[in-house]
Amino acid sequence: MVSRFEHPAGGYRKLFETCEELSETLPTTVTGRIPSFLKGSLLRLGPGLFEVGDEPFYHLFDGQALMHKFDFKNGQVTYFRKFIRTDAYVRAITEKRVVITEFGTFAYPDPCKNIFSRFFTYFQGVEVTDNCLVNVYPIGEDYYAATETNYITKVNTDTLETLKKVDMCSYVNINGVTAHPHIERDGTVYNIGNCMGKGASLAYNIVRIPPTQKDKSDPIDKSKVVVQFPSYQRFKPSYVHSFGKTDNYFVFVETPVKINLLKFLSAWSIRGCNYMDCFESNESQGTLFHIAKKDPGEYIDLKFKGAPIGMFHHINTFEDQGFIVVDLCAWKGFEFVYNYLWLANLRANWDEVKKAAMLAPQPEVRRYVIPLDVHKEEQGKNLVSLPYTTATATMYADGSTWLEPEVLFSSPHQAFEFPQINYNRYGGKNYTYAYALGLNHFIPDRICKLNVKTKETWVWQEPDSYPSEPLFVQTPDAVDEDDGVLLTIVAAPGAQRPAYLLILNAKDLSEVARAEVECTIPVTFHGMYKP
């Protein structure tokens, strides 16, 4: 699953360039045949505005949220996109400057205000961004664009109009929620975020939002915290980007990447901090694996530890014979990978891109196995008895259990990231196939498939082509787990038509069809297929 191509022409820079929204849908040029079962929309989110006036955004996660939509109808495909009218976007456009501090870009105080009104504004607290550029997901019958703060934004997925800003703090004890909820077949949504726990120390809450209500009331009104995980450090919660869920358990991986909350609260308005300035690494913590029962929610006070990793995306989590199997995309060590995602790094020439990535943590697909029954076992021996994995769990004298992973895929500077599975049928279940975006020194240049049981791999790749996260759509009469297609948006800057929707056969990653558009499409992070 290693990249076959170098990128000396630097076409990947186009992924990080501002584009215009559209006033009407664009037709596409289709080659191949669009499968007849594709009748809905592919929805994607990412940054689309990378500067305001002469003020640049500095980090990959700062550009203003742009929502993309490919519609499938009668074998034809159309494309549409709109900026989400967040407060961050509307105020930036109105004032022609960066008004709300983003992940890696500090918003300077309004130059028109005098020192007294600036001082007064400071005491009203920090304005948290609602720039929902990461993902879109359903809650009940509604759809929300999300980032990782307390704000989610309700959108109309037909017109891409912005409907309303929702503050999750108004409903549950949470400082923010991830853009990676778990959604059950009945529409129940689970998410995680850090919060104030008992005794003024930080913790992590799992929140449950019920499915569509019979009385058509908003399910968010009935959001509840179902279980709380403790924080290793009282005032420094770990950065959390996603979590694992099986039929009966939640898995929370507490990495050594910390948010220094005191710095976050004090230094921000005074010293001109952004979110990135508030991250630090705890070099001695390692990685902690927490588990909780799902129904009813109950934290299981067992200590599972491993070597330090950074982690953004779980691939899948399932139970088997008294064990929880946790597959994830790891980055080795305790350094924060986001340090390497400044736009200046990503826009550099190819040799510089490679040089910077050489210093970064190394990516690896890993399988950890957590034993649920550790009481009666003796210390020092491997507790994992599953026949198909080399992952181990060894109990120490202090009662903690050390986890060593099985490596499912590893190659220097070649990441298997933005993973997807046949989630509807195999989420939380024993599964075989994972699909992902291949990053080559952080530049996305291929689509990958991995058999997690045999480690067999498949790759789709073309020169000077930069795809996005592949989303799996199952064929209606599917028998096999991988009966379906993958949908990905590919930027092809040198081509006559500079971007296209690509449809791959999920079995072997062979091309089924493509639908080319006449405009460029910048980077997108996550999204969904809406049938």
PyMOL commands that set and color helices and strands:
alter all, ss='L'
color gray80, all
select helices_A, chain A and resi 11-16+87-95+115-123+168-170+198-200+219-222+261-272+275-278+337-340+343-346+350-358+423-426
alter helices_A, ss='H'
color red, helices_A
select strands_A, chain A and resi 26-27+29-32+41-49+51-52+55-56+64-73+76-83+135-139+142-146+151-155+162-167+182-183+189-196+202-209+224-230+244-245+249-254+257-259+279-281+287-293+298-306+309-320+323-332+363-371+392-395+401-404+406-410+414-420+433-440+443-451+457-460+471-474+484-491+499-505+511-517+526-530
alter strands_A, ss='S'
color yellow, strands_A
deselect
rebuild
show_as cartoon
